[in-house]
Amino acid sequence: MKVIFSKYARQEFDDAAQYYEVEYQGLGKRFRDEVRKTAKRISEYPEAWSFARGEVRKCILHKFPYKLLYSLESNHVFIIAVAHQHRRPDYWIERNEA
């Protein structure tokens, strides 16, 4: 199944990768790789993860304190947020984007 990132999720993804790269060279790339692997797992098994709120599911990254929040659409997975697990937990709820 195809994975599409919202513009906000894409920005969060880029911002976090840049932050990690500044902290330690190469860590930003490792973060990007981990997000991509997680998105691939979601695309292969979209119903495997638990619901975070309503019809929005969450998949936690293995090596970083982030989770991907996503919804299942008719022909793709829509990533709503690349969210840090310990900061403002419900900030993404009000996002109104298709």
C-alpha positions as CSV (number, residue, x, y, z in Angstrom):
1,M,0.0,0.0,0.0
2,K,1.3,3.5,-0.9
3,V,2.3,5.8,2.0
4,I,1.6,9.6,1.8
5,F,2.9,12.1,4.3
6,S,0.9,15.2,5.1
7,K,2.7,18.4,4.6
8,Y,2.9,18.8,8.4
9,A,4.3,15.3,8.9
10,R,6.9,15.9,6.2
11,Q,8.0,19.1,8.0
12,E,8.2,17.3,11.3
13,F,10.2,14.5,9.7
14,D,12.6,17.0,8.2
15,D,12.9,19.1,11.3
16,A,13.7,16.1,13.6
17,A,16.2,14.7,11.1
18,Q,18.0,18.1,11.0
19,Y,18.0,18.4,14.8
20,Y,19.5,14.9,15.1
21,E,22.1,15.7,12.5
22,V,23.2,18.8,14.3
23,E,23.4,16.9,17.6
24,Y,25.6,14.1,16.1
25,Q,26.8,13.7,12.5
26,G,25.0,10.7,10.9
27,L,22.2,10.5,13.4
28,G,19.9,12.5,11.2
29,K,20.3,9.9,8.4
30,R,19.7,7.1,10.9
31,F,16.5,8.8,12.0
32,R,15.4,9.1,8.3
33,D,16.1,5.5,7.7
34,E,14.2,4.4,10.8
35,V,11.1,6.5,9.8
36,R,11.3,5.0,6.3
37,K,11.5,1.5,7.7
38,T,8.5,2.1,10.0
39,A,6.5,3.6,7.1
40,K,7.3,0.4,5.0
41,R,6.2,-1.8,7.9
42,I,2.9,0.2,8.1
43,S,2.4,-0.2,4.3
44,E,2.9,-3.9,4.6
45,Y,0.7,-4.4,7.7
46,P,-1.5,-1.3,8.0
47,E,-3.9,-2.8,10.5
48,A,-1.3,-4.2,12.8
49,W,-1.0,-1.2,15.1
50,S,-3.3,0.0,17.8
51,F,-5.6,3.1,17.6
52,A,-4.4,6.3,19.1
53,R,-7.6,8.2,18.8
54,G,-10.7,7.5,16.7
55,E,-9.6,5.9,13.4
56,V,-6.0,7.2,13.8
57,R,-3.4,4.5,14.5
58,K,0.1,4.8,15.9
59,C,3.3,3.0,15.2
60,I,6.2,3.6,17.5
61,L,9.7,3.8,16.1
62,H,12.2,1.3,17.5
63,K,15.3,3.4,18.0
64,F,14.0,7.0,18.5
65,P,11.3,8.4,20.8
66,Y,8.9,9.1,17.9
67,K,5.7,7.6,16.6
68,L,4.0,7.8,13.2
69,L,0.3,8.6,13.5
70,Y,-1.7,7.5,10.4
71,S,-5.0,6.7,9.0
72,L,-6.0,4.1,6.4
73,E,-7.6,5.6,3.3
74,S,-9.2,3.6,0.5
75,N,-5.9,3.2,-1.5
76,H,-3.1,4.5,0.7
77,V,-1.8,5.1,4.2
78,F,-1.9,8.7,5.2
79,I,0.8,9.8,7.8
80,I,-0.7,12.6,9.8
81,A,2.2,13.3,12.2
82,V,5.8,12.3,13.0
83,A,5.3,12.9,16.7
84,H,7.7,12.9,19.6
85,Q,6.3,10.6,22.2
86,H,7.0,12.9,25.2
87,R,6.1,16.3,23.9
88,R,2.6,17.8,23.6
89,P,0.9,14.4,23.1
90,D,-2.3,15.4,21.4
91,Y,-1.2,18.5,19.3
92,W,-2.0,16.8,16.0
93,I,-5.7,16.2,16.7
94,E,-6.9,19.5,15.2
95,R,-5.1,18.9,11.9
96,N,-7.7,19.3,9.1
97,E,-5.9,18.0,6.0
98,A,-6.5,15.4,3.4
